Amino acid sequence: MLSADGKYYKTDCANTESVFRIIQSIPSRKAEPFKRWLARVGYERIQEIENPELAQERMKEIYSAKGYPKDWIDKRLRGIAIRQNLTDEWKERGIEEKRDFAILTAEISKATFGMTPREYKRFKNLPKQSKANLRDHMNDLELIFTMLGERMTTELSQDEKPETFDKSKDVAKRGGKVAGNARIDAEKELGRPVTTRQNYFFEPEKKTKKLNKKDE
């Protein structure tokens, strides 16, 4: 890996899963708190599999701790459910590869907002190396139109049952276009764009107040 002196050196690296396995193998009492934490997280995950409502409650707690308001959290969780329905529908149509999911998602986004998710991240000035989820940085209207585009795509796909990837791609464009047309109409009424460069990356609570004040 590239070092500060501009030279490359062999470096020991590990991904998250491997780091957890290393922690579990450490024969030291100092590692016990981490091991107990891993056991608790694993137990909670099993609970969530048995009762999905627990996963939603924990997600609410996480977003709330970050400073997001309750009404935003409700929309975000609803959006997650709609997204899950869409990906399940795509799987029914034989689509499995992450790359294909990304292509179809980009088609919906382009038709809805005129930007792919990658372009949208740049528009919102999200750090390139960040793993930040774009939807965690959308305001209420952006989330609503995202949900509309994905729900319309799901409905069209369920009705038409496209048999090829290209046909699913066409359905994604059309589903996104419905949301895009609705967005354009909304912008005409509001006299301003629905999309905003504002994000929730650093201070969600303060950003939220600014966004809500601007929306008023």
Residue pairs with C-beta under 8 A, 6 or more apart in sequence:
1 8
1 9
1 11
1 13
2 8
3 9
14 22
20 38
23 31
23 34
23 35
23 38
24 35
24 38
44 54
44 58
47 54
48 54
48 55
48 58
56 77
59 77
59 80
60 73
60 77
63 72
63 73
63 76
64 70
64 73
66 200
66 204
67 200
67 203
67 204
67 205
67 208
68 76
68 200
68 204
68 205
68 208
69 205
69 208
71 140
72 139
72 140
72 143
72 208
75 140
75 143
75 144
75 147
76 135
76 136
76 143
78 147
79 135
79 143
79 146
79 147
79 150
82 147
82 150
82 151
82 154
83 150
85 151
85 154
86 150
86 151
86 153
86 154
87 101
89 154
89 157
89 158
90 100
90 101
90 104
90 157
90 168
93 157
93 161
93 162
93 163
93 168
95 101
95 104
95 165
95 168
100 165
102 117
103 169
104 153
104 168
104 169
104 172
105 117
105 172
106 116
106 117
106 118
107 169
107 172
107 173
107 176
108 149
108 150
108 153
108 172
108 173
108 175
108 176
108 179
109 115
109 116
109 117
109 120
109 146
109 149
109 176
110 116
110 173
110 176
111 149
111 172
111 173
111 174
111 175
111 176
111 177
111 179
111 180
112 145
112 146
112 148
112 149
112 176
112 177
112 179
112 180
112 183
113 120
113 142
113 145
113 180
113 183
113 194
113 195
114 180
115 123
115 195
117 134
120 134
120 195
121 132
121 134
123 195
123 197
124 134
124 137
124 196
124 197
124 198
124 199
125 197
125 199
126 132
126 134
126 137
126 199
126 201
127 201
130 201
132 201
135 143
135 146
136 200
137 199
137 200
137 201
138 146
139 196
139 198
139 211
139 215
140 211
140 215
141 186
141 194
141 215
142 194
142 195
142 196
145 179
145 182
145 183
145 186
145 194
146 179
148 178
148 179
148 182
149 175
149 176
149 178
149 179
149 180
150 175
151 175
152 174
152 175
152 176
152 178
152 179
153 171
153 172
153 174
153 175
153 176
154 175
155 175
156 171
156 174
156 175
157 168
157 171
157 175
160 167
160 171
162 168
162 170
162 171
183 194
186 194
187 193
187 194
196 211
196 214
198 207
198 210
198 211
198 214
199 207
200 207
200 208
